[in-house]
Amino acid sequence: MTTTPAEMAEHWSGRHDGDGPEHARWHQLVQVMGLHGHDEADEPAAEPHVALLGFRSEEGVRRNQGRVGAAEGPVALRRALAPLALHGPLARGEVGLHDLGDAETLGEELEAGQAAAAELTARALDRPGSRLTVVLGGGHETAWSSYLGLVGSRKGPGAGTGTGTGAGAGTGAGTGTDTRAGTGTGTGTGAAAGAADPGMTSAERRWGVLNLDAHFDLRDEPQPTSGTPFAQMAEAEEAAGRTLHYAVLGIAEPSNTGALFATARRLGVQWWTDEQCLAAGADGIRDVVAQFAADLDVLYLTIDLDVLPAAVAPGVSAPAAYGVPLPLIAAAVQAAASSGKLALFDVVELNPALDIEGRTARAAARLIDDAVRTVVGGSA
């Protein structure tokens, strides 16, 4: 099920200081597809744009014994983005902002919801002129639908193979060693996001996922949850004859069992703990993100908002006792966005019912705005 254009448009409203680029805000320039003639079929060919879509889902959180409410995350994120000022090509309308609406999990039908979200994500990635696809979650079960959308799109390694909705949540049989993220000094290129070599075959295309999160989300469960998406990815990649390239920044050691660390080591996951992120600082985080992205052709970035300190992000199912400060998470986002590899970005686990004065939503909106501005060169 997808949300209607009229429903989407209601969320894009805010202060109006005037017309023209010098007054531009998100709510003034977002085009809701299907509303007032903004139909995908009528769009100019290859118009540069950033595509946004939502996944209203919390069934994965419920299955993972978390606090439900993340299904309202996409609405809250749009409302937090709406008043933010735009600059550069975004303000001038040279790069559009296109809202494609929401997919939704109805009741306990998570797998059907993920299939719908995957289809919408693949369509967003494949739209002519797409510079970046941003998915507004939803619980972290969103990551599995994002993965299915990526591998089913022309940007993914499995281009043309479809977006199957297999629900297996096993951890797969990885062969990696304990490879914590290094501190390399690679630098981003600032090239167009997701710009894989057009002569490269899908089989040659190397992709990876960077997760900013307090948790590995590598649980081995009988059914998919918000805690299983990267185990599902590892299993799916192994079945496709590929290895999952997975890095996590912000791991809270007390929040991940020894079994999860063992799984991460077996799968060759690269990680830094929250304490390591703080010790490395913004420069160290930029370096390690650049190093990870340098080995890829396509980068998928996912942010679980529980990576942030509870004072900054109280509106999540599992607030962080320690957390990684917002400026360090922003450094990771900016490094990913400036790599020239970022094609897909989702932000998950916002629970508006648990938020305090909109803190979590505003922090998330700032990170989304940072990524979008960095990818398209939209700074003041």
N, C-alpha and C positions, 0 to 999 in steps of 0.2 A: 504494500500500500504506500502511495506517495501523497504528500501534502499538496493541496491545490495552490495555484499561483496567488490567488486572492489571500489565502491564509498566510503565505510567505510575506506578501507585501505589507501586512499589518505589523510585522516585526521590524521593518526598516523605516523608522521615523525618528525624528530628533530635532535639535535646534537648527534653525535656518537663518544664517546671517546675511544671505544674499546669494545671487547667482554668479557663475563664473568660477574659474579654477582657484582664485584666491580665497574663495569661501567654501570650497568643496569638502564634503564629509562623506563617509561611506553611504549613509542612508540616501543621499542625493544622487549617487551615481551607480549604485547597484541596480542591475537589470534583472528582474524576476522573469525567468523564461516562461512564455505562455501568457504573460500579462500585458495588456495594451499593445498587442502586436509584436512583443519581443518573443517571437517564436523561433525555436532553433532552426526550423526549416527556412526561415526568412533571413537568417543572419548573413552578413557579408562573408564571403569565403576567407578562411584563415584570419579572421579578425583576432588580433592578439588579445588575450583575456586570461583572467584567473577564474576558475570554476569553483563554486562552493556548493556543497550538498550536505545534508544532515542524515544521521541515522538515529532515530528515536528508539532506543533499546536499553533495557535494564534487566532483561531476563538472565543474561550471563552473570550479572552481579548477584541476582537472587540465588542462582544455582551455586555461586561461589560463597554463599552465606554472608554477603555484604548487605549494606543498607541501600535499599532501592530509592530511585528518584532521578537516575541519570537520563531517563527517557526525555526529560524536560530540558536537558542540556543544550540541544540545538537552538531552541527558542531563546534561552538566556544568552547564548553566545552571540546570536544575531543582534539582540538588543544591546549587548555590551559593545559590539563593533560599530553599531549604527552611528553614534555621535563622533567617532574618531575622525580627525582631519586627514585629508589626502593631499599628496604633494606630487610634483613632477608629472610623469606620463599618466599616472592614475587620476590626478586632479584635472588634467587636460582631456581626459577621455581617450587618450591614445592607446591605453591598455584597459580593457573593460573588466568589470566585476559582474559575473553572471551567476545568479542563484538558480540552481536546478531543482530545488525542493528537497523533500525528505523521503527516505524509505523508513519503514517502521516495523518493529516486531510486535505482532498482535498476540497478547496473552503469553503463553509459554512456547509459542512457535518460533523459537530463536533461529533455527536453521533456515526457515522460510524467510525470515526477516533478513538474515545475512545474505541469502541468495538475491533478494531484491536490492539490498545495498550494494552488493558486488556488481550487479548489472548496471546500476546508476553510476558507480565509480568508474567502471570500464568505459561507459559512454562518455563520461567527463574527460577521462584521459585521452580518448580518441578524437575528441572534437577538434576540428581544424583551428589552429591558432592558440591552442591551450598552452599556457606558460607554466601553470601550476594548478593542481587539483587539491582543494582543502576540504576535508571531511570533518564535520562537527558531530562529535559523539554526545551521548551514548556511552555505555560502559566499554571496557577495553575488549569486549567481544567484537567491537568495531574493527580491531586490527585484523581479524580473520577475514571479514568481508573486504577490507582494504586490500589484503593480500590476493584474494580471489579476483578482485577487480583489476589489480595490477597484472597478474599473470595471464588474465584473459584479455588484456588490452594489447594494442600494437606496441606499447612501450615495454611490455614485460618479456621475460625470457621464454614464456610459453605462448607467444603470440599465435593466435589462431587455434589454440587448443581448447578454448571455452573456459567457463568459470564454474566448474563443478562445485557442488555444495557439500562435499564429503564432510562428515561431522566427526571423524576420528580425532581423538585428543591424545593419542600416545606420544611419547617423547621421541620416537624414532631411534635409529642406531647410529649415532654420531661417532666420529673417530678423532675428534680434535683433542688437543691438550689444553692445559690450564693457561689460556692466553689472555691475560688481562690486557686491557687496552694500553698501548704504549704512549709515549710522549713525543711522537715524531713532530717534525717541523714543516710538514707540507702546508701549502697555502691554497686557498680557494681561487678559482679562476674568474668568477663573476660572469661566466657564460650563461646562455639561456638554459633554463631549468630543463632537465630531462632530455637534453639534446644528444641522444645516442647517435653514433655514427650511422648514417642512413644506409651505408653499404654493409653494415654488420647484420648477420643473420640473428634470429631470436635465440638460437642455440648458443651463439657466441656472446650474447649480451650478459654481462655480469651485474647482478643487482644485490642490494643489501638493505637491511633495516636497522636504523638507529633508534633505540627506545630510551627516552628520558623518563625514568621510572624508579620507584623505590623497590620494585619487585621484578623478578625474572619472568613471571607469568609462563612458566614451563611445567605447570602441574600436569600430572598424568591422571585423568579422570575418565569415568565411563561415558560422559557426555560433555560437549563443549561448554565452557563457562568463560567468565572474564579473566580467569586465571590460566587458561590453556592455549591462547592463540599462537604463541611462538613454538610450543610443542607441536601443535597442528601444522605449522609452517615447516618445521624440521622434518616431520613425517612426510608431508606432501612433497617437499624438495627431494628427499631421499627416493621417494617413489618415482620421481621424474628424472632421476639420475644426476641430481645436482646437490650441492652442499649449501645449507643456509648460512649466509654471512650476516651475523647478528651481533650487535654491540649494545650494551646498556650502560648508561651513566646515571648514577644516583642510588645504587643498590644499598638498602638498609640491611646490614647483616642480621640484626635481631628479628627482622621481618621475613627472612628467607631461611628455610630449614637446611640442614646438612644435605638432605636428599636433593633439594633444588640446586645447591651448589655443585653436587656431584653430577647432576644432569647437565648443568651449564658447562662443566669441564669436559664431559663426554662429547658434547656437541661443538666444542671449540668456541664457545661464546667468549667475546671480549667484554670486560666490564671494569668499571670503577665504582667504588662505594661512594656514599655521600661524603664521608670523611676525606677520601682521596680527591674528590672534586673540589672540596674546600681548600685542601692543601695545594692543589695544582693552580687554582685561580683561573681567571678568565683566559689568560694567554695559554695556559696548559690545556684547557678545555678546547679552545679553538684549534690548537695543534692536533689534538688526538682526533677530533672530528674530521679535520682536513685529511689526516693520514688515513682514516677509515674510508672516507669518500674517494680518495685518490685511486684506490684499487677497484672502483666500481664504475659502471656505465650509467646505472640508474640507482638513485637513492630514495628510499622511503623513510620518512621521519614520523615517529609517533610520540606524543607526549601524554603520559598519564599524569594528571595534575596533582596526584598525591606525592610526586617527587618534590614538590615545593614545601617549605615549612608550613606548619598548621596555621600560624598567624597570618600568612599570606594566602593560603588556600585551605580555609576551614570547610569549604563546601565540597567535600569528597567523601567517599565511603570509608576510607581508612586514612585519616589525617596523619601527617608525618610528625613524629616526636622531634626529629632532627631536621631532615630535609636539606635540599640544595637551594641556596638563596636565588631569588629571581634574576639578579644580574648575571649569574653564572649560567642559568638555564637559557637566558637570552643570548649569551655568548655562543652556546652550542647551536641554538636555532639560527643565528646569523651566519655561523660558520657553515652549517649545512646548506643554507640558502645561497651562500656565495660560492659554493663548490662547483656550480654549473651542472650538477647531477640530480638535484632535487626535482622530482616529478610529482610526488604524492606526500601529503602531510595531513595527519589527523590529530585532533586534540580530544581527549576522552576523560571520562569519570567526573565531569562536573555534575554535582547534585544541587540544584538551586535551592531545594528545600532546606539544605543544611548550611547554605552560604550565609555569611554575615556581612550585611551592607554591600553585597555584590562584590566582595573582595576577590573571590576566586574567578568569577566571570570576567572581571576587569583585567586581572593578571593574564588570563587566557587570551583575552582579546588583544592585549598588548603584544603577546608572543605571536599571534596570528598576523597582526599588522606588521610586526618586525619581519616575519618571513616573506610576506607578500611584497613589502617595500624593497627588501633586499633583492629578491628575485627579479623584479621589474625595474629597479633603479628609481624608486619613488620617494627619495629623501628630499627634504626641503632645500 
